[in-house]
Each structure stands twice: as structure tokens, then as C-alpha cells.
Amino acid sequence: MNETVWLLPGLRTPFAKAGGALARYDAIELAVPVVRAMIERLAGAKPDFACWGTVLPSLAWSNIAREVLLDAKVDPTIPAFSTVMACSTSMIGAIEAASMLEGTHRSLALAGGSESLSTAQVTSLTNRSTGKSMGEHMEFTVNAMGTIPRDEQDRCALASHRAAVAAWDRGFFDDLVVPFGGVMRDAIPRSDTSLEKLARLEPAFDPHNGTITAGNASPLTDGAAGLWVASDAGLARLPKDLPRAKLVDWELAAIDIWNEGLLMAPAHAIPRLLARHDLRYDDVALWEIHEAFAAQVLAHIAVLERHREFGPFPRERVNPNGGTLALGHPFGATGARILSQAVKELAQFPAHERAIVSICADGGQGTVALLEAP
């Protein structure tokens, strides 16, 4: 970024499996309490604009961002536009907002997204170009790489659940989640899971040779999440006690989905971003990697470890408060969730420590952000 742009945690609903506790709400209804609560915290101030997205929109409306603000009964003079980039939707929304703040009179934006898989007007979640689901594509990647065994995937999923449960128990999420629909906390993290239970689950996409199961893949999820994007001037409108992190740079990647793996783009984007700033893996204190599948996370790390010029990859620094496998994956909301979570965690580190936030997206694309503690 040419000018200083800050990311600050917003709020989100609890996340729940599709067909579960939040199933009666559509994407607008899920977003309204988040946006209303975030703007109420401004104590009379307002953002200059809002950017909101959903991956599976309803045919009943065209601009979910505007509809959310109107239903939230906030100041109707706040402009709002929608964006979409599959699982990276609310992360690309934050990047768009940051770019719109640079060199202008605008200084504060609200970005986010929501998804109701329970009410989505679709019958199939397959990639249009290939006709195959993300899970089927990930099985192809597992087979092609030959280095991602089932038990390693299950251990990755178990670690995500344990970290998420521990984070909830110590109060990490208390100021990030607004109760909604009678749900007080995420409904997906399981304290009672184990490697033995995960090992008993049948493959979900390839019944004969598959390794991906309902236990080591992210579930279809309902939920909404937002975050703040601000210049130095915009910080004055936000609560002074909000954690913050500098958005140093970002990278956008797209790859050949027929030959390089549908969900592998971030593994190509991260080295480019680090090289641009002359950084090694060890220079990054926190890694927040979206967990569409345990196999996808492990595949990303395996590819990153081939770049020996960046040094050994610090696996122990990945997703310390749980990731998508345990917390859930409302497509449009995941970017805002993971960025807010990363900013709060990074703000506890010493000044100038760094974080990488990475999200893979359907269509062979991905987004990566480099953050820095103030």
C-alpha cells in the first residue's frame, strides 16, 4: 500500500452448519445484526461506504450490500456496493476498500460478507468449468502429490477443533461474535472428537480410494462477518480499544485449474508476496491459512516447503485459534472472519511482527495479505 491502511476486527454471527440453528435466516438477515452492531459502536459516526458480498445470491435482490444497510436501519446515506470472489469474497472486499481509501477524502469503510447455505437457490456446488466439486478436485490434488496421507489430514482437523475450542474457552472470540438467533457461540467446534472417531468416517468424494471425509473437510455453513478498513484519519471514528494491524501488501493469484489444482493458487501467491518484501517464512510470526480441506492446507504447506530459499516453514504458527475446519465456512463471510481473527491475534505480538492471511477460492484463484503489528 502506498499509504497507511489499517484493518480492525469487526463482528460476526456465530457460525452453524447448514440446516442447523441458523437455517431460517437468509444472507441478508444474517448480515443485519452484524452491520447494525458494528455501526452502533461508532457512537454517532459512520463509515464512508460499505462493501459486502455473498457467493450464492438470491434472485430477489441484486446488491446485497445496500439491502443489508437498509434493513439494518443505519444511516441511509452510506453508499454500499457488492462484491464476489468465491471463498475470498469478503477478503477481496477489504482489499477493494483499502484501495478506495488511498489518496481520497474517504477514510473509513465497512467490509464483509454473509452466506446462507440453508436457503441458497442452487442445487449443486460444482465448478462450472469442470463439472466437479471442490472435494473431487482436492482428491485429484492429493493423488497427484502423493504426500498427504489420510491420517495426517485427520490430525490437521483434530488440531483445528482443539485450537478453536480452547480459544472459545479462554474468551478469545467473546468480542468478535455477536449472539444471534438464540445461538451464543459457534456450533461446529467439537471438544469430543478424536483421531479414532475421525478415522472411522467414510470418504465423502471418492468411495474407493478417497481420503477426504466429513471430518477433515469444512462443513457447509451459515453465518456473516464484517471488519473495518481505515486510514490514519479513519481511526478517529473507531473505538480506541480496537486492535489494529497495518495492511502492508496483498497478492492475487490465478492458476491453471486443469493442471495445477483448483485450490492451490495461494501456494503460488505467498512466495511472490514474500519475495517482494525480502522476507523468509521465519519472518512471519502468524500464519492464518483458510482450511477448506485439511488436505488443501497440507498441500499448500508442502508446496511452500519446496521453496527452500525461504527457509523451513513454521507449521506451529498456523491457525493458533482454530481454522475453517472447526469454525465453519460461510463462503462470503470467511474472509472477514479470518482477517478479524488474524488482526486480533497479531495485535498481541510485539510491534512490527508480521502475519500472512491466505484464502483459496473456487475457480483456481486466491488472495493473500501481509499484515504488520503496530
GIQUI-V998879 format. One record per run of one state. SS is the DSSP state (2 for helix, 1 for strand, 0 for the rest). FROM is the first residue (numbers start at 1). TO is the last residue. If there is no record, write none. Layout:
SS:FROM:TO ; SS:FROM:TO
This chain:
0:1:4 ; 1:5:12 ; 0:13:15 ; 1:16:17 ; 0:18:26 ; 2:27:40 ; 0:41:48 ; 1:49:53 ; 0:54:63 ; 2:64:71 ; 0:72:78 ; 1:79:82 ; 0:83:85 ; 2:86:101 ; 0:102:107 ; 1:108:116 ; 0:117:125 ; 1:126:126 ; 0:127:132 ; 1:133:133 ; 2:134:145 ; 0:146:149 ; 2:150:169 ; 0:170:176 ; 1:177:177 ; 0:178:179 ; 1:180:180 ; 0:181:182 ; 1:183:183 ; 0:184:194 ; 2:195:199 ; 0:200:202 ; 1:203:203 ; 0:204:212 ; 1:213:213 ; 0:214:216 ; 1:217:217 ; 0:218:219 ; 1:220:231 ; 0:232:232 ; 2:233:237 ; 0:238:243 ; 1:244:254 ; 0:255:264 ; 2:265:276 ; 0:277:280 ; 2:281:283 ; 0:284:285 ; 1:286:289 ; 0:290:292 ; 1:293:293 ; 2:294:305 ; 0:306:307 ; 2:308:310 ; 0:311:314 ; 2:315:317 ; 1:318:318 ; 0:319:323 ; 2:324:327 ; 0:328:328 ; 1:329:329 ; 0:330:330 ; 2:331:346 ; 0:347:353 ; 1:354:361 ; 0:362:364 ; 1:365:373 ; 0:374:374
